[in-house]
Amino acid sequence: MEEIKKTCLYDRHVALGAQMSPFAGFNMPIQYKGIVEEHNAVRNTCGVFDVSHMGEVEIKGPDAEKFVNYIFTNDVSTISDGAILYGMMLNENGGVVDDLLVYRYGADHFFLVINASNIDKDVRWIKSNVSGFDVCVTDLSETFGELAVQGPNSESVMKDVLEMDCKDLVFYTFKETKWDNKTIIISRTGYTGEDGFEIYAPHNVILEIWDRLMASKKAEACGLGCRDTLRFEVGLPLYGDELADDITPIEAGLSMFVKLDKPKFIGREVVAKQKELGAPRKLVGLEILDKAIARHGYEVVNNDEEVIGYITTGYRGISVDKSIAVALIDTAFAVKDGEVKIRIRRKVYPARITAKKFYKKSYKK
């Protein structure tokens, strides 16, 4: 049995009384004071997450741009240095190996941020495709810790508490800078629907930054429980739920991040066909016409109670006060305002098909 990992902040979480639980091979904080309180802190003021479990991969070399474009659905040749792109790596069947962020330093240097549950798989897959490219792939996941400072007050918290002036960072850009004479990376992306920043730094620096944030009382410690409710409300996918090896980006409604007008990339043929002809399944939002909560894996059925799909994520929406869910269903039934049913334990509950975004994003663009 594989030993569960801990982030550099594990002892800090325990000292704060966090509810810890295994997630993606790490013992992570799920909540401190409570998911609702932490969720609302991010929506209204500022919250800070330990996301040091995420993986980081560096790709350097003369063919770095060409190689990243080969393994990535988006087009990194179209962005300037200091910019970030979201996209996916696909297998030959068009399924998603992982969704990730690509930070561009230059045509010969890229920094990839990958999901914690996929670090080993992703690194193997990336390295297995380097043949013919003059690049060096380095797994930096053990080197970096990462904090996400999120919420409408995040820019002022970064400046007033951490003395990090981030006004120059527009949405989906980053900079490498010095903090207390130590090199760190700061980006402005977010995974909550609110304005926010990510800080990548060596473990000892992450500890210093966390302690300063906690001492300030201007940022609420937040666990992965509310990170999930926050991202879900604004329609952001989670790998393992809305994305997987057998789900294509077209089915997931992410075709805007798949650029077909660039050189060949892995999985291109399948997604190009789906873009042209349509995908067999589609991710949709659902509003459950009852207080029942639909969880991942619950069956979605039509009026004849034939299975047409399954729930990927479901909650009582904290910011919208409704029972909501996202489901992957047969495209024929994916009609806005159409009615379907969800099997929850032994009962069937009616639901209405909606958009996947239940709450308006508040990013600073």
Sequence and secondary structure as in RCSB ss.txt:
>XXXX:A:sequence
MEEIKKTCLYDRHVALGAQMSPFAGFNMPIQYKGIVEEHNAVRNTCGVFDVSHMGEVEIKGPDAEKFVNYIFTND
VSTISDGAILYGMMLNENGGVVDDLLVYRYGADHFFLVINASNIDKDVRWIKSNVSGFDVCVTDLSETFGELAVQ
GPNSESVMKDVLEMDCKDLVFYTFKETKWDNKTIIISRTGYTGEDGFEIYAPHNVILEIWDRLMASKKAEACGLG
CRDTLRFEVGLPLYGDELADDITPIEAGLSMFVKLDKPKFIGREVVAKQKELGAPRKLVGLEILDKAIARHGYEV
VNNDEEVIGYITTGYRGISVDKSIAVALIDTAFAVKDGEVKIRIRRKVYPARITAKKFYKKSYKK
>XXXX:A:secstr
    B  TTHHHHHHTT EEEEETTEEEEEESS HHHHHHHHHHS EEEE TTSEEEEEESTTHHHHHHHH SS 
GGGS TTBEEEEEEE TTS EEEEEEEEEEETTEEEEEE GGGHHHHHHHHHHT TTS  EEEE TTTEEEEEEE
STTHHHHHHHTT    TT  TTBEEEEEETTEEEEEE   SSSB EEEEEEEHHHHHHHHHHHHHHTSSEEE HH
HHHHHHHHTT   BTTTBBTTB TTTTT GGG   SSS  TTHHHHHHHHHH  SEEEEEEEESSS    TT EE
E TT  EEEEEEEEEE TTT SEEEEEEEEGGG  TT EEEEEETTEEEEEEEE S  S  B   
